[in-house]
């Protein structure tokens, strides 16, 4: 158990719908990262938040958005869903102190999203 | 260009044998970290081992060791005394030095390891 929790574990929805994925980082971790794992794109970084602020952005679609709340939990919002959004979405967390090169990221169990 | 390359889509190894999973990387940053993660069929990503670009010695963690060859830009994972429970997908990842608190991991495409009796 990494200490990172994600809900829900599975999500099945229809095209055009909107869903929210939730992540609680390990106690004390200030950074939250979202990754998408799909068969065709592999594991891709989406976005990072540090202590409530967006810090880095990857290949995140405009239909997707995220935020980190004062209690450090994070939500990833996916809207106007398409079949191709079906994937495993991971949240990871780390302490991420400034200047820390080997910042180990601990992954949650993932949310498997199926868009029908 | 691919930043992390894992050329072995699948590998087989017999129980109790050692196996090496290959990983090469591409970066112009002098400061970076290399990571290996294991993903069993259940789906979770399990951190195994890491190596810093300035580390002089190869990292080891139990049965896992990282064969770091900086000049060749390779960071191969060696699993000794393979067990059936080692059957999983293995991902190599890199984090390049960034400023402040920005950070991300870039992953390879993975190697599926199957341990046989």
Contacts between the chains, C-beta under 8 A, distances in Angstrom:
chain1	res1	chain2	res2	distance
A	2	B	44	7.6
A	2	B	46	7.8
A	2	B	47	7.8
A	30	B	101	7.8
A	31	B	101	6.8
A	31	B	103	6.7
A	33	B	103	7.5
A	33	B	104	6.7
A	33	B	105	7.6
A	35	B	105	7.8
A	42	B	107	6.4
A	42	B	109	5.4
A	42	B	110	7.3
A	43	B	91	6.6
A	43	B	107	4.0
A	43	B	110	7.9
A	44	B	107	7.8
A	45	B	104	4.3
A	45	B	105	6.5
A	45	B	106	7.1
A	48	B	102	6.7
A	48	B	103	6.2
A	48	B	104	6.0
A	50	B	101	4.3
A	50	B	102	7.7
A	51	B	101	7.7
A	55	B	100	7.4
A	55	B	101	5.4
A	55	B	102	4.4
A	55	B	103	7.3
A	56	B	98	7.4
A	56	B	102	4.2
A	56	B	103	6.5
A	56	B	104	5.3
A	58	B	104	6.1
A	88	B	43	6.2
A	90	B	45	6.2
A	92	B	45	7.7
A	92	B	105	7.9
A	94	B	103	7.2
A	96	B	101	5.3
A	96	B	103	5.7
A	97	B	101	7.9
A	98	B	100	5.6
A	98	B	101	5.6
A	101	B	31	5.7
A	101	B	32	7.4
A	101	B	33	5.5
A	101	B	52	5.8
A	101	B	53	7.7
A	101	B	54	8.0
A	101	B	95	7.6
A	101	B	97	6.0
A	102	B	33	4.7
A	102	B	50	5.5
A	102	B	52	5.1
A	103	B	33	7.4
A	103	B	95	6.8
A	103	B	103	5.7
A	104	B	35	7.6
A	104	B	47	6.1
A	104	B	50	6.4
A	105	B	35	7.9
A	105	B	47	7.3
A	105	B	103	8.0
A	105	B	105	6.1
A	106	B	47	6.4
A	107	B	37	7.4
A	107	B	44	6.6
A	107	B	45	3.7
A	107	B	46	7.7
A	107	B	47	7.4
A	108	B	44	7.8
A	109	B	43	6.8
A	109	B	44	4.9
A	110	B	43	5.4
A	110	B	44	6.6
A	110	B	45	7.7
A	112	B	43	7.2
